[in-house]
Amino acid sequence: MMKGMSPEKRMQMMLEAPVSRVIPRLAIPTIISMLITAIYNMADTFFVSQIGTSASGAVGVIFSAMAIIQAVSFMMGMGTGTNVSQALGAGDEERARRYASVGFFSAFGVGVVLAALGLSNIDALVRFLGATETIAPYAKDYATYIFYATPFMMCSFVMNNLLRFEGLAIYGMVGITTGGILNMLLDPLFIFGFGMGTSGAAIATAISQFVSFTILLLMCNTKPDAITIHPRNFKPTPAMYGRILYVGFPSLGRQGIASISTILLNTAAGVYGDAAIAAMSIVTRFIMFINSSIIGFGQGFQPVCGFSYGAGRYSRVREAYWFCVKVATALLIVLACAAMLFSGQIVAIFRRDDAEVIRIGTLALRLQLATLPLWGFIVMSNMLTQSIGYGAWATLLSIARQGIFLIPSLLVLPVVLGLTGIQIAQPISDLCTLVLTMAIMYSVLRKLRNMPDKS
């Protein structure tokens, strides 16, 4: 999205420009933002892993708590952003401004509540998340500062989604990328230079989140083509909250269920020691790194989808969807093949001196890479249903992979197959999710085909 684009030109781009041009144009800043976020998450894992296997496991344990925070953030951000894009597509900028301010200030308030709950129950929390006796002290140190940053982290997610759904992803990229690069620079300084260990990694993350928050807020309130966030527009109604929650709930389901499955994964892996927890944590972070590129690409599709659906251009919605499915699947095939060749070396980057971590992680990574190409169809289908307001279908798709299928797999397969059951649980879930997605999309796409475009 070009800086300074007028609302008329933005509407023309969203509704008239070829999807093969506009979607990559919108997606590139988002992909960069997602990759930077994934990289600094991996940087935390890498630098903390140099302290020891237990410290490495602590990052994996607290990741599930961060996933819960992100789940609530994405719910509010996606719910708000979708409504903003549909309002802009319908030409109602006043409604868009109200949704933006309601989403932002509500997220900050929820963040304060989550932070207070986390800090006041931190000992019980780290145990609940699957920390062992040796991992718990590191997990507690890491979690403390993450909770301090929670309100700013949540607002950053909301503002990034707002800018993205407005077709201004480049502004969001600036805020997210700056914070991510800062995080990677501060990690070794605080962990090793100041001797702060896992606390240093969390402090680096907290500082970077606050910096991102500040930049994003400036972008929203100083750029003439962005929807301004202001207390005077904070005029919530039950209907607005209902709409935000309905549209955003699939994101809560996806991220929230992911955190529950991560807790179960840590608990199941804990039977096999800290090495198993550390190995699965490393694999999860790396797979998320790959997946972030696909999510970023799909997020370039969502504004086009929201604008087009709001304007009654249903054929354009279908065209954009199939374009994204084809591109995402091709990209995932390439990435999966490349990572498969170097899976052992990838795991060894994080814990080169622990042969058991490398052994467990290498097999788990290869198994997950085998089903990686399926995500193109699954992720784009989830984004389509969410962007056009099919909240029930979107919620079902969002919780299927990490919840409906993965959680039972983690409960049953380790009992039958031991550690191998833990390693194979995610690929089994991917295959089952593919079947469900195909059934849902047959119905959704048939309905879209029967909806004539509005003139």
C-alpha positions in Angstrom: 0.0 0.0 0.0 1.5 3.3 -1.0 1.8 6.0 1.6 -0.7 8.8 1.3 -3.2 6.9 -0.9 -6.6 8.5 -0.9 -9.7 6.4 0.2 -10.9 6.5 -3.4 -7.7 5.1 -4.8 -7.6 2.5 -2.0 -11.1 1.4 -2.9 -10.2 1.1 -6.5 -7.1 -0.9 -5.7 -9.0 -3.3 -3.5 -11.9 -3.8 -5.9 -10.4 -3.4 -9.3 -6.7 -4.2 -9.4 -5.7 -7.8 -10.4 -5.6 -10.0 -7.4 -2.2 -11.4 -8.6 -0.8 -7.9 -8.1 -2.7 -6.4 -5.1 -2.5 -9.4 -2.8 1.4 -9.8 -3.0 1.6 -6.0 -2.7 -0.3 -6.1 0.6 1.2 -9.4 1.7 4.9 -8.5 1.5 4.9 -6.1 4.5 2.8 -8.6 6.5 5.1 -11.5 5.6 8.1 -9.5 6.7 6.3 -8.6 10.0 5.4 -12.2 10.6 8.9 -13.5 9.8 10.5 -11.0 12.0 8.2 -11.9 14.8 9.0 -15.6 14.3 12.7 -14.9 14.1 12.8 -13.1 17.3 10.8 -15.8 18.9 13.4 -18.3 17.7 16.1 -15.9 18.9 14.7 -16.1 22.4 14.8 -19.9 22.1 18.3 -19.9 20.6 19.9 -17.6 23.2 18.2 -19.1 26.2 19.1 -22.6 24.9 22.7 -21.6 25.4 22.1 -21.5 29.1 21.0 -25.1 29.3 18.3 -27.7 28.4 16.1 -26.7 31.3 16.2 -23.0 30.3 15.4 -24.0 26.7 12.4 -26.0 28.0 11.2 -22.9 30.0 10.7 -20.9 26.8 8.6 -23.7 25.4 6.5 -23.8 28.6 5.9 -20.1 28.8 5.2 -20.0 25.0 1.8 -21.5 25.8 1.0 -18.6 28.1 2.1 -16.2 25.4 -0.1 -18.1 23.0 -3.1 -17.4 25.3 -2.3 -13.7 25.4 -1.9 -13.7 21.6 -5.1 -15.6 21.2 -7.1 -12.9 23.0 -5.2 -10.2 21.0 -5.8 -11.8 17.7 -9.5 -12.3 18.5 -9.9 -8.6 19.2 -7.6 -7.5 16.4 -9.1 -9.8 13.7 -12.6 -9.0 14.9 -12.0 -5.3 14.9 -10.0 -5.3 11.6 -12.6 -7.3 9.7 -15.4 -5.0 10.7 -13.2 -1.9 9.8 -12.5 -3.3 6.3 -16.1 -4.2 5.7 -17.2 -0.7 6.9 -14.6 0.9 4.6 -15.8 -1.3 1.7 -19.3 -0.1 2.3 -18.1 3.5 2.4 -18.9 4.1 6.2 -15.7 5.6 7.6 -17.4 6.8 10.8 -18.3 3.2 11.7 -14.7 2.2 10.9 -13.3 4.8 13.3 -15.6 3.7 16.1 -14.7 0.0 15.7 -11.0 0.9 15.7 -11.1 2.8 19.0 -13.3 0.3 20.7 -11.0 -2.5 19.7 -7.8 -0.7 20.9 -9.0 0.6 24.3 -10.8 -2.7 25.1 -7.6 -4.6 24.3 -5.6 -2.5 26.7 -8.1 -3.0 29.5 -8.2 -6.8 28.9 -4.3 -6.8 28.9 -4.2 -5.2 32.3 -6.5 -7.8 33.7 -4.5 -10.7 32.2 -1.3 -9.3 33.5 -2.7 -8.9 37.1 -4.0 -12.5 37.0 -0.7 -13.9 35.7 1.6 -12.1 38.1 -0.5 -12.9 41.2 -0.6 -16.6 40.4 2.7 -17.1 38.7 4.0 -20.1 40.8 0.8 -22.1 40.2 0.7 -21.0 36.5 4.1 -22.3 35.5 3.3 -25.7 37.1 0.0 -25.8 35.2 1.7 -25.0 32.0 3.8 -28.2 32.3 7.1 -27.0 33.9 9.1 -29.7 35.7 11.0 -29.0 39.0 14.2 -28.1 37.1 12.4 -25.9 34.5 10.0 -24.0 36.9 12.6 -21.4 38.2 13.6 -20.4 34.6 9.9 -20.4 33.5 8.9 -18.1 36.4 11.7 -15.6 35.6 10.7 -15.5 32.0 7.0 -15.2 32.6 7.2 -12.3 35.0 8.4 -9.7 32.5 6.2 -11.0 29.8 3.1 -10.3 31.9 4.4 -6.7 32.6 4.3 -6.1 28.8 1.0 -7.8 28.2 -1.2 -4.7 27.7 1.2 -3.2 25.2 1.6 -6.5 23.4 -2.2 -6.9 23.0 -2.6 -3.3 21.7 0.2 -3.9 19.2 -1.5 -6.9 17.8 -4.8 -5.0 17.5 -3.2 -2.0 15.7 -1.2 -4.2 13.4 -4.4 -5.9 12.3 -6.2 -2.6 11.9 -3.5 -1.3 9.6 -3.4 -4.5 7.7 -7.2 -4.6 7.1 -7.1 -1.0 6.0 -4.6 -2.0 3.3 -1.8 -0.2 5.1 0.3 -3.2 6.1 3.5 -1.4 5.4 2.9 0.9 8.4 2.4 -2.2 10.6 5.5 -3.7 9.2 7.6 -0.7 10.4 6.4 -1.1 14.0 6.6 -4.9 14.2 10.0 -5.1 12.4 11.6 -2.4 14.5 10.6 -4.1 17.8 11.7 -7.5 16.5 15.1 -6.3 15.4 15.5 -4.5 18.8 14.6 -7.8 20.6 17.3 -9.7 18.8 19.9 -7.1 19.6 18.9 -6.9 23.3 18.7 -10.7 23.9 22.4 -11.4 24.0 23.1 -8.1 25.8 20.7 -8.8 28.7 21.1 -12.6 28.9 24.9 -12.8 28.7 26.3 -9.2 28.9 24.3 -8.3 32.0 24.1 -11.9 33.3 20.3 -11.9 33.6 19.7 -15.3 32.1 16.1 -16.1 31.1 14.9 -12.9 32.8 17.1 -11.0 30.4 15.3 -12.6 27.4 11.9 -11.7 28.8 13.0 -8.1 29.5 14.3 -7.8 25.9 10.9 -9.0 24.6 9.0 -6.6 26.9 11.0 -3.6 25.8 10.6 -4.5 22.1 6.9 -4.9 22.6 6.6 -1.4 24.1 8.7 0.1 21.3 6.4 -1.6 18.7 3.3 -0.3 20.6 4.6 3.3 20.5 5.5 3.2 16.8 2.2 1.6 15.8 0.2 4.1 17.8 2.1 6.9 16.0 1.4 5.3 12.6 -2.4 5.1 13.4 -2.6 8.6 14.6 -0.2 10.6 12.4 -0.7 9.0 8.9 -3.5 10.8 7.0 -4.7 7.5 5.2 -5.0 5.6 8.5 -8.1 5.3 10.7 -7.3 7.4 13.9 -7.6 5.9 17.3 -9.0 8.4 19.8 -10.9 8.2 23.1 -13.8 10.3 21.6 -14.5 7.4 19.2 -14.7 4.9 22.1 -18.4 4.4 22.0 -18.9 0.7 22.5 -22.3 -1.0 22.3 -23.2 -4.6 23.0 -23.9 -5.1 19.3 -20.3 -3.9 18.4 -18.7 -6.2 21.0 -20.9 -9.0 19.7 -19.8 -8.4 16.2 -16.1 -8.2 17.2 -16.3 -11.4 19.2 -18.3 -13.3 16.6 -15.9 -12.5 13.8 -12.8 -12.7 16.0 -13.6 -15.8 17.9 -12.0 -18.1 15.3 -8.7 -16.5 16.1 -9.3 -17.0 19.8 -10.2 -20.6 19.1 -7.1 -21.2 16.9 -4.6 -19.6 19.3 -6.3 -20.6 22.5 -6.6 -24.3 21.5 -3.0 -24.1 20.4 -1.9 -23.1 23.9 -3.9 -25.9 25.4 -2.3 -28.4 23.0 1.1 -27.0 23.9 0.4 -27.5 27.6 -0.6 -31.1 26.8 2.5 -31.5 24.6 4.8 -30.3 27.4 3.1 -32.5 29.9 3.3 -35.6 27.7 6.9 -34.9 26.7 7.9 -34.2 30.3 7.6 -38.0 31.0 10.7 -38.4 28.8 12.7 -35.6 30.5 13.7 -32.0 29.8 15.3 -33.0 26.5 12.0 -34.1 25.1 10.3 -30.8 26.1 13.2 -28.8 24.7 13.2 -30.8 21.4 9.5 -30.3 20.8 9.8 -26.6 21.8 12.5 -26.1 19.1 10.5 -27.9 16.5 7.3 -25.9 17.3 9.2 -22.6 17.0 10.8 -23.6 13.6 7.5 -24.9 12.2 5.8 -21.6 13.3 8.6 -19.7 11.5 7.6 -21.5 8.2 3.9 -21.1 8.9 4.3 -17.4 9.5 5.1 -16.8 5.9 1.9 -18.5 4.8 -0.2 -16.6 7.4 1.5 -13.4 6.3 0.6 -14.1 2.7 -3.0 -15.0 3.7 -3.2 -11.7 5.6 -2.5 -9.9 2.4 -5.6 -11.7 1.0 -7.9 -10.8 3.9 -8.3 -7.0 3.2 -9.1 -7.7 -0.4 -11.6 -10.3 0.7 -13.2 -8.1 3.3 -13.5 -5.1 0.9 -14.8 -7.2 -1.9 -17.3 -9.0 0.2 -18.5 -5.7 1.8 -18.9 -4.3 -1.7 -20.8 -7.4 -3.0 -18.0 -8.5 -5.4 -18.3 -12.2 -4.6 -16.6 -13.5 -7.8 -13.5 -11.5 -6.8 -13.6 -13.1 -3.3 -13.5 -16.6 -5.0 -10.8 -15.5 -7.4 -8.5 -14.2 -4.7 -9.1 -17.3 -2.6 -8.0 -19.8 -5.2 -5.0 -17.6 -6.2 -3.8 -17.7 -2.6 -4.4 -21.4 -2.2 -2.2 -22.2 -5.3 0.6 -19.9 -4.3 0.7 -20.9 -0.7 0.7 -24.7 -1.5 3.6 -24.3 -4.0 5.6 -22.3 -1.5 5.1 -24.8 1.2 6.2 -27.7 -1.0 9.5 -25.9 -1.7 10.0 -25.0 2.0 9.2 -28.5 3.2 11.6 -30.2 0.8 14.4 -27.8 1.7 13.9 -28.1 5.5 13.6 -31.9 5.2 17.1 -32.1 3.8 18.6 -30.2 6.7 16.3 -31.2 9.6 19.0 -32.6 11.8 21.2 -29.5 11.4 18.2 -27.2 12.0 17.6 -28.8 15.5 21.3 -28.8 16.2 21.6 -25.1 15.8 19.7 -24.7 19.1 21.2 -27.5 21.2 24.3 -28.7 19.5 25.7 -30.3 22.6 22.6 -32.4 23.5 22.4 -35.5 21.3 19.1 -36.5 22.8 17.4 -33.2 21.9 18.7 -33.5 18.4 17.5 -37.1 18.0 14.0 -36.4 19.3 13.7 -33.1 17.5 14.9 -34.4 14.1 12.3 -37.1 13.7 9.5 -34.8 15.0 10.5 -32.1 12.5 10.6 -34.5 9.6 7.1 -35.8 10.4 5.7 -32.4 10.6 7.3 -31.3 7.4 5.7 -34.2 5.6 2.2 -32.7 6.0 3.3 -29.0 5.8 2.0 -28.5 2.2 -1.5 -29.1 3.4 -1.5 -25.9 5.3 -1.9 -23.7 2.2 -5.5 -24.9 1.6 -6.3 -25.2 5.4 -5.0 -21.7 6.3 -6.5 -19.9 3.3 -9.9 -21.6 3.9 -9.9 -20.4 7.5 -9.0 -16.9 6.5 -11.7 -16.8 3.9 -14.5 -17.9 6.2 -13.4 -15.5 8.9 -13.1 -12.5 6.5 -16.6 -12.9 5.1 -18.2 -13.3 8.5 -18.8 -17.0 8.5 -18.0 -17.2 12.2 -19.2 -20.7 12.9 -17.4 -22.3 10.1 -14.3 -20.2 10.7 -14.3 -21.2 14.4 -14.6 -24.9 13.6 -11.7 -24.7 11.2 -9.6 -22.7 13.5 -9.9 -25.2 16.4 -9.7 -28.3 14.3 -6.0 -28.7 13.7 -4.8 -27.8 17.2 -7.8 -28.9 19.2 -10.4 -31.2 17.8 -7.8 -33.6 16.3 -4.5 -32.7 18.0 -5.6 -32.9 21.7 -7.1 -36.4 21.4 -4.0 -37.5 19.5 -1.8 -36.2 22.4 -3.9 -38.0 24.9 -4.1 -41.3 23.1 -1.0 -41.8 20.9 1.7 -41.4 23.6 -0.1 -44.2 25.6 0.1 -46.5 22.6 3.3 -45.4 20.9 5.3 -43.7 23.6 7.5 -40.8 22.5 6.8 -41.6 18.8 3.1 -40.9 19.5 4.1 -37.3 20.6 6.1 -36.8 17.5 3.5 -38.1 15.1 0.4 -36.4 16.8 0.6 -33.2 14.7 0.9 -34.8 11.3 -2.1 -37.0 12.1 -4.0 -33.9 13.1 -3.1 -32.2 9.8 -4.5 -35.0 7.7 -7.8 -35.1 9.7 -8.1 -31.3 9.4 -7.6 -31.5 5.6 -10.7 -33.8 5.3 -12.8 -31.5 7.5 -11.7 -28.4 5.5 -12.6 -30.0 2.2 -16.1 -30.7 3.5 -16.7 -27.2 4.8 -15.3 -25.4 1.8 -17.5 -27.4 -0.6 -20.5 -25.8 1.1 -19.0 -22.3 1.5 -17.8 -22.0 -2.1 -21.0 -23.4 -3.5 -22.9 -20.7 -1.6 -20.5 -18.0 -2.9 -21.0 -19.2 -6.5 -24.7 -18.7 -6.1 -24.4 -15.1 -4.9 -24.5 -12.7 -7.9 -22.2 -9.7 -7.8 -23.8 -6.4 -6.9 -23.5 -3.7 -9.6 
